[in-house]
């Protein structure tokens, strides 16, 4: 039996060989008992399989309705949104959106718009008193005369 | 001729005619489910896959040319869909398809026919399970849907020589399973 002969047998059984190929194969079948045996087994198998009744399939109205409903939807809506509404695409998109939002917010709050804290009168007085206390601390208060020294120092600082 | 009529309906579908689509759905739903069932090996996946096949059929109607047979186009869509599903690993190994008893109606003249038919069906299912995806597709289209080799080649986007080889290898696998049915188990011989 030639290697191609076996393959030819199935096509022969299925009626798929050209007349020339049929003639050549039949000549080999007549001369080769092993090929005849394989042919008989294959033919029996094909006959048995094709004699099986078709499996029944229940037509479910719900399946029909589902398909007809889906084809009635605009393709753009299905195709575009179905493609984008997946976690794989949503998560990076969300991250990118947040990054862009932060960048825009930072750029809008530029240095020219920063609020400048202008101290009030009470705060200025408090600062001066703290300054005096600091001088006391630096100089060290050992006697009442030291108050006069500190006061003199402040008068000198205030003099332009 | 039904094939010409299907082609005409498909041309209407390409123009957005959903009534023609519904007619095609009713005509071919059962065979597409059967094909998907054999291909995926799953009862549950089969109906879901068949629904997707019909939606894709509608969406791709614009690419259909009436010079091609409608069934070839339909099974091309079905084969591509099932192959993609299997590649995604959607094969339901946990739920192998076992044909129901009523699916294999017996020949009335023989008392042992129901058992024989059920056993034969089971042997075919086992063989299908052992085939490659393309062998399974080619075998199903040939033996159960009655498509000629040339149409199967178009549906699988393969050469006729490749289809001949696929069908032969698949038929050999079925033959071995059927022969195993005829040989009694060793323990029965003892």
Contacts between the chains, C-beta under 8 A, distances in Angstrom:
chain1	res1	chain2	res2	distance
A	6	B	168	6.9
A	6	B	172	7.9
A	7	B	164	6.3
A	7	B	165	6.0
A	7	B	168	4.5
A	9	B	168	7.5
A	10	B	164	7.3
A	10	B	167	5.8
A	10	B	168	4.0
A	10	B	171	5.0
A	10	B	172	7.9
A	11	B	149	7.2
A	11	B	164	5.0
A	11	B	167	7.6
A	11	B	168	7.2
A	14	B	142	6.9
A	14	B	149	7.2
A	14	B	167	7.3
A	16	B	148	7.1
A	16	B	149	4.9
A	16	B	164	6.9
A	41	B	175	5.7
A	41	B	179	7.3
A	42	B	171	6.1
A	42	B	172	7.6
A	42	B	175	6.0
A	44	B	178	7.9
A	45	B	171	6.3
A	45	B	174	5.6
A	45	B	175	4.2
A	45	B	178	5.4
A	46	B	143	7.3
A	46	B	171	6.5
A	48	B	120	5.9
A	48	B	178	6.3
A	49	B	120	7.7
A	49	B	124	6.1
A	49	B	143	5.2
A	49	B	174	6.2
A	50	B	143	6.1
A	52	B	104	6.6
A	52	B	117	6.7
A	52	B	120	6.5
A	52	B	121	6.1
A	52	B	124	7.2
A	53	B	103	7.6
A	53	B	104	6.3
A	53	B	105	4.7
A	53	B	117	7.6
A	54	B	34	6.9
A	54	B	144	7.3
A	55	B	34	5.6
A	55	B	37	7.3
A	55	B	99	5.9
A	55	B	103	4.3
A	55	B	104	7.7
A	56	B	100	8.0
A	56	B	102	6.5
A	56	B	103	5.5
A	57	B	29	7.2
A	57	B	30	4.0
A	57	B	33	4.6
A	57	B	34	5.9
A	59	B	26	7.7
A	59	B	29	6.0
A	59	B	30	6.9
A	60	B	47	7.3
A	63	B	29	7.7
A	63	B	47	5.9
A	63	B	50	7.6
A	63	B	51	5.9
A	64	B	22	7.7
A	64	B	25	6.4
A	64	B	26	7.6
A	64	B	29	7.3
A	66	B	51	6.2
A	67	B	25	6.4
A	67	B	51	5.2
A	67	B	54	4.9
A	67	B	55	6.1
A	68	B	18	6.7
A	68	B	21	7.6
A	68	B	22	6.1
A	68	B	25	7.5
A	70	B	51	7.8
A	70	B	55	5.2
A	71	B	18	6.3
A	71	B	21	6.4
A	71	B	54	7.9
A	71	B	55	6.1
A	71	B	58	4.3
A	71	B	59	7.7
A	72	B	18	6.5
A	75	B	59	6.5
